[in-house]
Amino acid sequence: MRPGPVRDGIEQIVCESGNQPQLVLLSLSSPSTDDVHDGLRPIPVPCVHSHRPLHCSHERLLGEKVGMDAWDKLFSSIKGLPSSAAFETVSSTLSPILDDLDAGYKDDPPRLPLERARVNALTLACDLGQAEVVRWIVDRWEAVSNSARDDPVVLSLLGSPCDASPEEHGGNFPAHHAALAGCVPVLDMLARLLLCTSTQDAARTFVDTKMWARRMDCVRYLGSQTNAHGDTPLMMASVSGHVTFLQEWVYLASEDTEPAVDPCLQKILQVRNASHDSALSLACGHGREDVVQFLLHGDGMKDWESLATFEDVCIARAVLKRLDGIVRSREHEGSDQGLTDLIMKRASIQVCLEWVEASLTRKANNLAAELSLDECRRKNTLPAARKPRSKRRTAKSQVTKDVCVAGASPRSSSIETDEAASVNLTQLADGTRAVVVEGTLEDIPPDVLPMSNETALSKSVNQLLRERWHTTHQDSEIDAVMDALCLDVSMLLLTPHGMALHLSPSQLDAVDRILEKQQLAVQQARCIQDRLHGSGSSVQRSL
């Protein structure tokens, strides 16, 4: 990485990427870029050479007769203000300078050189994180908007949220600079300014005024702005680790009455740039643990669907592999420069990767459970199969049947009478007919014991097995778990391969718990049998 040329006090950083140098960034405040460009993933960060589109009507109104000293004084004053400066201090410092520029060139609108026009006050304030300067710019815009006169010099120098830098310098918007600086209050101010600029002629060339009916829509638009590389301000905030910027954007872009986050917001968070990176993959690749937690679980205030995808996991694994190679090469060379920081960063990336993988696993299990429930509901809602219609019997077959029945009825009635006379039948109190057998139950051989009269065809195998294994007052939670997971008792008899093919991980866990309880029930049953047999033998000895 080597410093590039200096233009108008704005330093540029050029990162070597293969054989072609790539402009990746710079801030007017000249921050350290080590935590962004660490040799792993060159992330294109916004460049501050922001200017209005060339077709903007204000471009021709700025001329070379503008006092460069006043222009330099305005932007130098913005750079000289501390980030904690109060609004009164900002207004008293900048308003006289802007008023002098406006008053001196009303009659003869000059033309500002292109290299000077690439930076405006709004972009500079967002890049430096000067929230009160942005508030002052919004107030000046609203004052001009509410007045009957147009002030092209003032508006052109102040800038608007729709002003982007040229593509060769990144094509970044003011929101990109604010996200990189982590200036949270600027979001709401930019939305207000966007509503204000939508009524101006300069902004009508960019977007229709009907789209900015609500400030919430403006906030969503600010989060979806993309630069020349396809990066959004949300990606910038993720790379820089400014989780509060992401939380503020979600809060301002969400409906307060809705219990869940709008899917449209999550789609904006899932946007990928030209390198197929998303906000989650960038945060994971830079070890931003708090940002990863927010993108996976939200802030707990609204229902949040995880943004994890398999592509994010693959990107994070590639970053870890590349980082391991750098660590090994430095250890082989015996260089300890930055080795500790690389090891700590690798640990953070590993933690983020494990969180993303765990979230993706839970997401897959939930989808599998939903598919199983849908399949179960589909089977239960299928209409019953109709019985085939029997052929109409002819008169001849009906007569033949009547003759057969008439000829066989005396014989069959006599057989039933003989069987009833030979068997000693009795009627119980509930109306059931039973056979009276002499002797005790021990005298009857096992092969002639009466079988249950209930047929198994009237009940399913699942219901019969449940009645044999459970009572109505025991193990009720097992039945609830099996019903919730669409488990059938016959699944307990599957082979290992059958279980692997037909059961999900959650169903296998339920089967494991059920079998453990059944094993305990078997042991208890053996103890009960031992006690019964012991008591029976003692009674026989006493007799």
N, C-alpha and C positions, 0 to 999 in steps of 0.2 A: 504494500500500500504506500503510495507516494502522494505528496500534496500536488495539486494541480495549479493552474494559473490563478492569479488573484485579479478580480474585476470588481471595481466599485466597493472595495472593502469586503467582498464576499468571497471567502475561501471555498474551493471545491476539492473534493476528495475523489481520487481515481483509484479504483481497485482493479488489480490485474486479474483478469478472468480468461485463462488460456492465452491466446496470442493477441486478443483484442482488449484494450483497456475499456472499462465500463464505468461511466459516471454513476455513482451510487448515492451521493448525498452532500448536502452540507447545511449547517445551521449558521445563522449570523452570529450566534453566541459562541460558535466554535467549540461545541462540547466534545468530550472524548468519545471516540467511535469504537473503542476496543470492545465494549460490551455488545455492540451491534454487529460489527464486522470482525468476527473472531476466527476467520479462516475456515469456518464450517459451512455456513450458509450466507453468502453475500446478500443481505436483504436490502433492496432498493429503498432508501429513506428519502423523504421529500427534500427537494432542493428549493431554496427560497427565492429563486428568480421568477417570482410570480408576476404576471402581467395580464392585462385584459386581452380578449380575443382581438385579432387584427381587424375584424369587421366591426368592432365597437365604434359607435358614432363619436365617442369622446376622444378617440385617438387623434383625429385631425384638429381638435381644438387646442391642443397643447403645442406650443412653439418654442423655438430656441431662445426667445427673448425672456423666458422665465429666469428669474434670478437663481442661479445655481447655489448661491450662498444660502438663500432662504430654504431651498429644497434640502440641501445638506443639513441645515440647522434643524429642520423638522424631524428628519429621520435620526439624526444624531441625538436629538433630545429624547426621542422614544427609546433609543438604545441606552441612554444615560439614566433613565428612570429605574429605580429599584422595583422588583416584583411586588413588594409590599406597599407601594406608593398609594396613597388615598386618592379618591376620585377628584377631590378639590385640588390637590397638588397637580394631578394630570391635566385637569382643565385649565388651571392658571398657567401652566407651562406651555401647552400646545395650542390653545385657542388663539392667543395673539399672533403666533407664527402663521397659522392657517388663515387668519383674517387678513394679514398683510399680503399673503399670496393671492387671496381672492380679490382684495381691493385694488391691487396694483395692476391686474391684468383682466379687468372686466371688459373694457372697450376693445382691446386688441388681443384676442385669445391666441397665445403662442403655441409652439409645438415643442414638446419635450423630447430630447434624444431617446432613441430606442433603448440603449443600454441603461438609461436612468429610469425609463418607464417600466422596466421589468419587475421592480419592487414597489409595492404600495404599503401604506401604513397598516392596513389590516393584516396582511401576510406577515409583516415584520413583528407586529404585536402578538400574533398567535405563535410565531416561532419562538419568541422570547417568553411566552407565558404571561404576558401583561394583560390580565383580565380587566383592569380598570381602564387601560387604553382602549381596549375593544369596546367597553361600555361608552367611553367618550365618542368613539367613532359611530356607534349606533345612535347616540343622541344627536350627533350632527346630521346623520342621514335622515332621521325622523324630522328634524327641524327643516331640512330642505324639502322633504317630501310633503310636509304640511303647509309649506309656503307656496305661493303662486309662482315663484321664480325658479328657474333652473340654474344650477351652479355646477357646470361641467368640470371646472378646474378642481374644485373641492372634492367632488365625487370621484374624479379620476385618481386623485392622489390618495384618497382614503381607501378605495377599493371595495369589492363586494365578495360574498361567499362563492360566487360563480366565476371569479377570476382564477385562471389556472396558468401555471408557468408553461413555457414551450415544452414540447415533447422531448427535445434534446436535453432539457434540464430536468426531466422527471414528470412534467405535466401534473404537478401537485396543486391541490386546492388549500385554502387556509385551514380547513378542517384537518388535513393531514398534519400540518405543522402544530396545531393545537393538540392533537392526539399524541404526537411524538413528545411534546413538552409536558403532557399530562395536565393541561390546564382545564379542569372540569367546568368551571363557571362559564367558559367561552361557548359551550354547546348551546345553552339557552339563548345567549346573545346572538350567536350566528343565526339561529332560527328566527329570532325577531328581525334581524337585519335582512334575512332572506324574504320575509314577508314584506318588509319595507321596499326592498329593491325590486320586487316583482311588479310594483306599480310604476317603475321608471322605464323609460324607453330603452335604456341600455340592457335591462334584464329581459325585456320582452323578446329580444332577439335570441335569447337562450332557452326560454321556457314559457309556456302559456301560463297566464295568471290564474287560470282555473285550477291548476294543480296545487296552488298554495293557499287553499281555503282554510286550512287549519295548521297550527304550529306543529302538531304531531307529525303531519306529513312532511313538514320541512325538516324535522329532526331525522326522520327516516331517510330522506334524500341525502342529508349530510353524511349519514353513516354508510350510504351506498355509493358515494362518489369514488371513482377509480382514477388513478393516475396512468401514466404511459405504460407502466408494468402491470396494471390491473390490481394494484394494492388499494385497499380501502382504509379510511382512518381507523377502523376497528382493528385491522391488522397492525397498523402502526402502534396502537395502544397495547396490543398483545405482545409485540416484540419488545417494547419498552417496559413492560410489566406494570402499566397503569391500569389496574383492575377497577379503580374508582371511576375512571373515564368510561369503561364499558358498562358499569352499573348505572351511571347517570344516563347514558344513552338509552339503555333498556327502559329505565324509569320514565324518561321523557317521551319515548316512542310507544309506550304501552297505554292501554285503557285502564283507568283505575278501577272500573267496575268489573272487569273481566278477571275470573280466578286463575286463568292460565295465560301464559305468554302467547301472543299472536304468532302463528306459524310463519307469517311473513317476516317477522324479526329474526327468527332462527334461520330462515333462508338467507337473509342478508349476512348473518354471522358465518354461514357456511360457504360464502362466495370464495372462489379460488382465483388466484392470480395467474400470470403467465407461466409461473414455475409450478403450478398445481398445488400451491400451498394455501391453506386456510388459516383463519385466526387461531384455531386450536393447534394445528401442526406447527405453526410458528412459535406459539407460546411453549409448546412441549419441546421443540428443538432448541429453545433458549433457556430451558429450565425455569420458566416462570410458574411456580407451583400455585400461587394464589389465583392467577389467571386461568390455569387449567382447571382448578376446582370450580371456579365460577362458570366456565363454559360447559362443564360436565353436569353440575348440579344446580346452577342458578344461585340466587341469594336467599332462597327459602321463603320468599314472600309470595311467589306464584308457582303454579305447577310448571315444571321445566322438563323438557325432553332432552336427553343427552345428545350432544353434537358429535359424538365419537363415530368414526368410520374406519374401515379397514385400511383405507389409503393413508389416514393419519398415522396409524400404527406402523405402516411400512416406511413412511418418511422418518418417523422418530427412530426406528431401528437403523436406517441408513445413516442418520446423524450420529448415533452411538458408535456405529462401525467406523465412520470417518474419524471421530474423536479418539477412538482407541488407537487408530493408526498414528495419529499425531502424537499421542502420549508415548507410544512405543518408540517412535522415531526420536523423540527428545530424550527419552531414557537411554537409548542406544548411543546418541551423541554425547550424553553426559551433561546436557544443558538443563539447568533447573529454572530457567527463566519462564515464569508463568505456569510452571508445572502444577503447583498447588492449586491455582485457580482453575486449571483445566480439570483436575481430579474432582474438585468440589462441584464444578459445573456438570461433569459427567454423572455424579451422584444425583444431582437435581433432575437431570434429564431422565435417568433411570426410574426415579420415583414417579415422575410425570407419565412415563411410558406405562408403568404398572397400573396407574390409575386409569389410563385410557383403555388398556386391555381389559381390566376388570369391568369398566362401564360397558364396553362392547360385549363382554360375555353376558352380563345381566340383560342387556338389550336383546341378545339372541335368545336367551332362555324365555324372556317374556313373550317374544314373538312366537316361539315354539309352543308355549302354553296357550296363547291365543289361537293358534292354528288348530291345536288339539281340541280346544273348546268349540271352535267353529265346526270342526268335523263331527264332533259329538252331537251338536245341535242339528246339523244337517241330517245325520242319520235318524235322530229322533223325530224330525219333522217330515220324513218321507212318508207318503201315503201307503196304507196297507195294500198288499197285493190282492187283487180280486180273484175270487175262485172262478175257475172256468165253468162256463154254462154247460150243464148236462144236456145231452140230446133228448128230445121229446120222445117219450115211449109211445110206441104204436099201440093200437087197441088190442092187437093179437098178443103182444108180449104182456100187457096188463092182464088179459084173460088167463094166460098160461101161469102167471105168478099167482093169481087168485086160486087157480085149481091146485097148484102145488101147496099153497098155504092151507087150503081146506083139507087136503089129504094128509098133511103132516101134523095138523093141530091136535087131533085126538091122541096120537102117539106121544107128541111132546108133552102134552098135559099129563098123561099117565106117568111119564118119566119123572116130571117135576114132583108129582104126588108121591111116588115111591121114594125119591131122594129126601123129601121133607119128612116122610114117616120114618126113614132109617136114621136120620140125624136128629139129635135132641137139640132143638132150637129154642131160644128164649128171647124175650124182648126186654131191653134195658130201660131205665127211667127216661133216657133222652130219646127213646124211640128206635135205637139201633138194635138190629137183630144180631145175636151172638150164638155160638155153639157151646153147649155145656159139655165139659170134659171132666171125667172123674180123675181124682188124684191131685197131686200138687204140681207146682211148676218145675220142681227139681226132677220129678219122675218122667217128664216129657222129654224125649230126645231133642237135640238142637235142630235136627233137620226137619222136624214137623212143627216148629214154633210158628205161630201166625205172623205174617209179614204185614207191614203197614199198608193200608188200603189207599193211601194217598199216592197218586201217580206223579212221576217226575216230569211228565210232559206239560203239566199245567204251570210249571215254574221254570225259570231259566237256571242254568248251571250256576251263574253268579249268585242268584238269590238263594239257591239250595246250600251252596258252600258257606255263604254268610250266616245262614240260620244254624248250620252245624258248628261253625267256629265261634260265633258271637251270640250273646244274649241281648235282649232289648235294653238292658240297663248297664251293660259293660262295654268298654271299648267303643263308645260312641264317637270319639274323636277319630278313630281309624276309619270308620265309615264316612265321616265328613271329609277327611283328607282324600280318600279314594274317589269320592264323588267329585271333589273340586279338581282333581288331577285327571279325571276320566280314566281311572284305573279299574280294571276288571279283575276279579279274583283269579280267573284263569290265567292271567298274566304272571301269577306267582309260579306257575308250572312251566314257563318258557325255558328254553335252553339258553346258555350264555349268549350265543349268536343271535337268538331270537330277541332277547332283551336288548342287546346292543342296537338292533335294527329298528325295533318297534317302540322303545321307551326312551323318553328324554332324560337328561340328568336329574331333574326334579322328581320325575316318576321313579327313577332308580333309588333316590334317597328315601322316598316314601315306602317303597318295597322293602328296603333295608330296615327301616324302623318297624314296619309291620311284622316282618319275620323275627326280629328281636323280641317283640312282645309275644308272638306266638310261641317262640322257644321257651320263654318264661312261663307261658300258660301250660305248655306240655309238662314242664317240671312240676308245676303245681298240681296238675291232674294226676301225675304218678304218685305224688304224696297223698292225694285224696284216696286213690285206689288202694294204696298200701294201708291206710287207716281203715278203710272199709273191710278189706280182707282180714285184717288183724282182728277187728271187732267181731266179724262173722265166725272166725275159728274159735274165739274165746266163748262165744255163745254156745257153739256146738259142744265144746268140752264141758261147759256147765250143765248142759242137758244130759 
